């Protein structure tokens, strides 16, 4: 079964075609600067590689370019569109309506549209990608895989805020948690790598990138997630503030004469390690280079980030009454050995010991804790596209089974 995985953003569209039987990536690529000047990147597993300027005024044209290239006699990987069995779409926010992946129907699109207020930057862009694919491949099964779905096992004690309950009843204001596709893949891959039964293990996944979240997974189900009603809550991130006392925002608004939109701009775009480093960078690699050159603000930004991660890990170990695996993933988690080491230095009370040599290894999956450590500490490369493909294949198999019966 060939699955086209689509991850549609406001001005970009990432894609892969994956053979679900072998889990081989046949092609991967990116349509970016949609609506501006357009850049198309495309690379197959047979060595065909493209990067070209292509005008794409909207997502429909981007999908058209992608599909035309897939069936191109010289560059393509399929003869015609019928070889694509299913399209799996990454959808960011499903609210409480979706606890798992679903076949995309008119009813699903309507329900997602009703969640647009919860993710105004993400959901409309996701739906544009869905609409484009439906127009160009109307007969192809389409599956929606939600970033929030894996987190829907959280209990009210974890997802409710200390606000009047009527606002939850009226507007569904609650913690939703994000990066669920990554957290699901990584927690299950960790159990597989350690030869554990995921239904009997407690895992904390640290998805650390420009956007970052911590997820507590107990016996295969999410107990808590550091992101909240929006992806703004939780850790200090690249440009996002993470947790901030709301009273400080009122104080800032009065002192600087700012409205709520300006406050949100500061919290989302001007804060995090970018703001702490006095606008030096939101890129942890650049901050690391600056720290080596004795830039104290860069050093402080990285130190604050590591401290906040360790605090969440410690609290989630308490929430699950123990932890078996702590896993680092995503851009920073997978590649910054110094950050990992600093985070783990706060967690020695859990009996954690890091092997310094292993901590500097690069691999799809590696155990970086030593033989004395009471907790397994792992680094695992996340693969959201593969997780989307797996869930899409499962849904497609179920649909075929229902049609056959």
Secondary structure by P-SEA (a helix, b strand, c coil): cbbbbbbccccbbbbbbbccccccccccccccccccbbbbbbbcccbbbbbbbbbbccaaaaaaaaaaaaaccccccccccccccbbbbbcccccccccccccccaaaaaaaaaacccccccaaaaaaaaaaaaaacccbbbbbbbccccccccccccccccccccccccccccccccaaaaaaaaaaaaaaaaccccccbbbbbbbcccccbbbbbccccccccccccccccccccccccccccaaaaaaaaaaacccaaaaaaaaccccccccccccccccaaaaaaaaaacaaaaaaaaaaaaaaaaaaaaaaaaaaccccbbbbbcccccccaaaaaaaacccccccccccccccccccccccccccccccccbbbbbbaaaaaaaaaaaaaaaaaaaaac
